[in-house]
């Protein structure tokens, strides 16, 4: 028997010069890496203690896998050649065990437990898919009750057209989509300056680092 609700947190491997590259040159390579780690840690802290859904971290970072396993967090490896194939693989895997699956990115501090609960609530209604659009034209959340591979094909990942392209594909397949409130994520230095640093949980020396950067 499948469980009820699973939340997938998607996070890139924490590797210097490979994460938050659009922060350059406002942040250095290492500062960009620290920001990525801080946002991921924030999301884990925020959602891991909730009893309404099960949290699973999907990543390609072996070090993170060992670290999180030692702290009791469920963690699995991403598989796929691009973002779309990696997301549908993760969702398909979890739909084997859960009736409803929601996947989120790790770089949106405005996401909270109520937003996630709202996504699961709409999946309980007559909606095939739930999307959480971002202000830059992408989406930070996608949820579904059954595998819908077509939603992840022929999408220009990383562009400002991701959300609209997904809606167009869904319409072609007569897929009923519920769009949630738009939220802001952190992809660029401009995005970072729009956030009040006090709203972001940052660990270690990263707090002071980004406070200094935001003050400039």
N, C-alpha and C positions, 0 to 999 in steps of 0.2 A: 504493500500500500504506500502511495506517495504521500509525503508530508505536505504542508500547506504553502509556506512562503520562503523563498531563498533570495537573499541579496548578494549579488556578485560585485565585488570591488575589483576593478581592473587597474593594474598599475604596471608601468614600464619598468624594466630593469634599471636600477639606480647605478648608472654608469656615466662617468664624466664625459662631457662633449656629446652625449647622446640624449640627454633629457633637458627640457626647457631651453632649447636652443634659440628660441625667439626672444629670450631675455637678453641675449648678447646685443651690444656691448654694455648695456646698462648694468647687468650683473656679469661677473666673471664666470668662467666655466665651473669653478668649484662652488661659487655661490648659487649658481643655477641648480647644481646637483643637490646642495643643501635644501633649497626651496622644494624640490621634488620630494625629498625624503620627509620634510616637515609636513607637506600637504598629505602625503600618504599616511603618516603617523596620525595626523589629525582625523582623517576619515576612519581609520581603524579604531581609534579611541571613541569616536562619536557613535559608531554603529555596532560595535562588538558587544555592548552590554544590554542591547535591546532584546526583549523576550518575544516580540511579535514576529520576528523573522530570523532566519539563520544567516549569518554572515560568512562568506567564503571569499578569500583573497585569491585572485588569479594573477600570476606574475611569471616572468621568465628568470627572475633573480634567484639564483641558488642560495646566496647568503641570506636573503630575506626569507626564503623557505625554511632554512634551518632555524633562524632567529624566531620566526613566528610559531613554528611547531613547538619550540621549547616553551612557549607561553600559552599554548593551548588553542591558538587560532587555527581554524581549518584553512589550509592553503593548497592550491593546485597549480599546475603548470599550464601556461598558455601554449596552444599549438595552432599553426596556420602561417600562411605566407604574407598576409596583410591584415590590417585591423579588422576588416569585415569577416574574414575567415576565422580569425581568432575569437571574435565575439560570438559568432554562431556556434562554434565548437563548444565554447564554455556554456552557453545557454542550453544547447542540446544535451550536454552532459547532465546539467542540473535538472532539466525537465524529466529526466528518468526517475528522479527522486522527489520532485516537488511539483505541486499543481500550478504554482505561479512563480515565475522567475523574473527578477528585475536586475539589470546590470547598470552600474554607474562608473564614471571615471573618478580619478583620485584628485583632480585639480579644481574642484568647485566647493569652496568653503561655505557657500550659501546653502548648500544642501543640508537639510536637517532630518530628524526622525519623522516629523510630521509630513514632510514632502514625500518621503519613502512610503509611509503608511498610506498616503493619498493615492500613490501609484498602485499599490496592491489593492486598495479599495475599488479603484476603477477597473482593474482586471477582474474583480468579482462580479462586475456588471457585464452588460452586453458589448464589451470591447475586446477586440482581438489583440490589440497592441496599445501600449501606453508609451508616449515620448515626452521627455523633458527637454524642451528646446533651450538653446543658449542665445544670448544677445548677439553673438557673432555669426549666427547662421548654422551652427551645428546642433548637436544635442549631447547632453551629459547623462541622460537616462533613457533606457529602453527596456520595456517589460513585455512579457507575453506568456500565454498559457500553452502554446504549442509551437513547434518549430516552424519558422517562417524564413527559410533560406533566402528567398527572393529579395527580402528587404536589405540584404547586405551585398548585393551584386550590382555592379556598374554604378557605384557611388564614388564620388571624388573625395576621398577621405582627406581631412585637414583643410578643406576649402569652406567658403562661406555658403556653399550650395547644398551641404549635406542634408539638412533638415528638409528643404523643399524637394530635393531629389527623392528622399525617402517617402515623403507624402505622395509624390507622383507615382512611384512604383506601387505603393499600397493601393492607390486608387485603381491602377490597372488590374490589380488582383482582387478588387472589391474587399479589401481588408479594412475593417473598422478601427480607426485609430483615435485615441483620446490624447489630446495635447494638453500638457500641464502648463503652469505659469512659467514664463521665461525666467531664466536665471543667468548669472554671470559667472564665468569660470576665469581661471588665471592662465592665459597663454602668452601674453606679452608684458613688457615692462609697463605699458599704459594700463593694462588690466590691474597690475599689481598696485599701482598708485591709486586706483579707485577704491581699494579695500582699506578699511580701517584695520591696522595691524592688531588691534586688541581683539578682533573677531576671529583671528586665526591662532590655533594652538600650535606653537612652535617649541621644539625641544632643544636642549643643549645651547650652544652659542648662536644658533641661527636667529633667535629672537632679537638680540641686540644688533646682529648683522643687518637684518632687514629693516629694523627701526632706523638705523643710520642711513640706509639706502633710500627709504621712503622720505626721509627728512631732506634729502638733497634735491 
